[in-house]
């Protein structure tokens, strides 16, 4: 499900650093709840994660990351799908891409 499907419009990889609030359960699994980022004008925005549709662990050239496909409804009422990534070694979250 994380792969583009025919007809999907994809924003190129953003790799935008975010401040994340997440939940860690008793098995050590992370679940993103909401995050804050700054746009090009340095304006802060908060996104509440409505649902994590899929998560998996990936290995990119020796760097282990958790990848999350999530759904959220913006203040405007528009529903978006987006991909978050968490770098395990550095404890670092990024908004990787938005699927429109």
C-alpha positions as a Markdown table, in Angstrom:
| # | Residue | x | y | z |
|---|---|---|---|---|
| 1 | Unk | 0.0 | 0.0 | 0.0 |
| 2 | Unk | 3.0 | 2.3 | 0.4 |
| 3 | Unk | 3.8 | 2.0 | -3.3 |
| 4 | Unk | 2.2 | 4.6 | -5.7 |
| 5 | Unk | -0.9 | 3.3 | -7.4 |
| 6 | Unk | -2.0 | 4.2 | -10.9 |
| 7 | Unk | -3.7 | 7.6 | -10.8 |
| 8 | Unk | -2.0 | 8.7 | -7.6 |
| 9 | Unk | -0.5 | 12.2 | -7.7 |
| 10 | Unk | 2.6 | 12.3 | -5.6 |
| 11 | Unk | 4.5 | 15.2 | -4.2 |
| 12 | Unk | 8.2 | 14.5 | -4.6 |
| 13 | Unk | 10.1 | 13.4 | -1.5 |
| 14 | Unk | 10.0 | 16.2 | 1.1 |
| 15 | Unk | 12.1 | 14.8 | 3.8 |
| 16 | Unk | 10.8 | 17.6 | 6.0 |
| 17 | Unk | 11.9 | 17.4 | 9.7 |
| 18 | Unk | 9.0 | 17.3 | 12.1 |
| 19 | Unk | 8.4 | 17.5 | 15.8 |
| 20 | Unk | 6.5 | 14.4 | 16.7 |
| 21 | Unk | 4.3 | 13.2 | 19.5 |
| 22 | Unk | 4.0 | 9.5 | 19.4 |
| 23 | Unk | 3.0 | 6.6 | 21.6 |
| 24 | Unk | 5.2 | 3.6 | 22.4 |
| 25 | Unk | 3.3 | 0.5 | 23.6 |
| 26 | Unk | 4.5 | -2.2 | 25.9 |
| 27 | Unk | 6.0 | -4.1 | 22.9 |
| 28 | Unk | 8.1 | -1.1 | 21.9 |
| 29 | Unk | 6.0 | -0.3 | 18.8 |
| 30 | Unk | 5.8 | 3.4 | 17.9 |
| 31 | Unk | 2.5 | 5.0 | 16.8 |
| 32 | Unk | 2.6 | 8.6 | 15.5 |
| 33 | Unk | -0.2 | 10.7 | 17.0 |
| 34 | Unk | 0.5 | 14.3 | 15.8 |
| 35 | Unk | 3.3 | 16.4 | 14.5 |
| 36 | Unk | 4.3 | 19.9 | 13.9 |
| 37 | Unk | 6.3 | 21.3 | 11.0 |
| 38 | Unk | 7.2 | 24.7 | 9.5 |
| 39 | Unk | 6.3 | 25.7 | 6.0 |
| 40 | Unk | 8.5 | 27.7 | 3.7 |
| 41 | Unk | 7.3 | 30.9 | 5.4 |
| 42 | Unk | 8.4 | 29.5 | 8.7 |
| 43 | Unk | 4.7 | 29.3 | 9.8 |
| 44 | Unk | 4.0 | 26.3 | 12.2 |
| 45 | Unk | 1.4 | 23.8 | 11.3 |
| 46 | Unk | 0.1 | 20.9 | 13.4 |
| 47 | Unk | -1.3 | 17.7 | 11.8 |
| 48 | Unk | -3.2 | 15.1 | 13.9 |
| 49 | Unk | -2.8 | 11.6 | 12.6 |
| 50 | Unk | -6.3 | 10.0 | 12.3 |
| 51 | Unk | -5.1 | 6.6 | 11.3 |
| 52 | Unk | -1.9 | 4.6 | 10.7 |
| 53 | Unk | -2.8 | 2.5 | 7.6 |
| 54 | Unk | 0.5 | 0.6 | 7.4 |
| 55 | Unk | 3.9 | 0.5 | 9.1 |
| 56 | Unk | 7.0 | -1.4 | 8.3 |
| 57 | Unk | 10.7 | -1.5 | 9.0 |
| 58 | Unk | 13.0 | -0.7 | 6.1 |
| 59 | Unk | 16.8 | -0.7 | 5.6 |
| 60 | Unk | 18.2 | 2.0 | 3.3 |
| 61 | Unk | 22.0 | 1.6 | 2.7 |
| 62 | Unk | 22.4 | 0.3 | 6.3 |
| 63 | Unk | 20.1 | 2.9 | 7.8 |
| 64 | Unk | 17.1 | 1.4 | 9.6 |
| 65 | Unk | 13.9 | 3.3 | 9.5 |
| 66 | Unk | 10.2 | 2.7 | 10.4 |
| 67 | Unk | 7.9 | 3.9 | 7.6 |
| 68 | Unk | 4.3 | 4.8 | 8.3 |
| 69 | Unk | 1.5 | 5.4 | 5.8 |
| 70 | Unk | -1.0 | 7.7 | 7.6 |
| 71 | Unk | -4.3 | 9.5 | 7.0 |
| 72 | Unk | -5.4 | 12.8 | 8.4 |
| 73 | Unk | -8.1 | 15.4 | 7.9 |
| 74 | Unk | -6.8 | 19.0 | 7.7 |
| 75 | Unk | -8.6 | 22.0 | 9.3 |
| 76 | Unk | -10.0 | 22.8 | 5.8 |
| 77 | Unk | -11.7 | 19.4 | 5.8 |
| 78 | Unk | -9.5 | 17.9 | 3.1 |
| 79 | Unk | -8.3 | 14.3 | 3.8 |
| 80 | Unk | -4.7 | 13.5 | 3.0 |
| 81 | Unk | -2.5 | 10.5 | 2.9 |
| 82 | Unk | 1.2 | 10.9 | 3.8 |
| 83 | Unk | 4.3 | 9.0 | 4.7 |
| 84 | Unk | 6.3 | 9.5 | 7.8 |
| 85 | Unk | 9.7 | 8.0 | 8.5 |
| 86 | Unk | 11.5 | 7.5 | 11.8 |
| 87 | Unk | 15.2 | 6.9 | 11.8 |
| 88 | Unk | 15.9 | 4.4 | 14.5 |
| 89 | Unk | 19.5 | 5.2 | 15.2 |
| 90 | Unk | 19.1 | 9.0 | 15.4 |
| 91 | Unk | 15.5 | 9.1 | 16.8 |
| 92 | Unk | 14.6 | 11.4 | 14.0 |
| 93 | Unk | 11.2 | 12.0 | 12.3 |
| 94 | Unk | 10.5 | 13.3 | 8.8 |
| 95 | Unk | 7.5 | 13.9 | 6.7 |
| 96 | Unk | 8.7 | 12.0 | 3.7 |
| 97 | Unk | 6.0 | 12.6 | 1.2 |
| 98 | Unk | 2.3 | 13.6 | 0.8 |
| 99 | Unk | 0.1 | 11.4 | -1.5 |
| 100 | Unk | -2.6 | 13.6 | -2.9 |
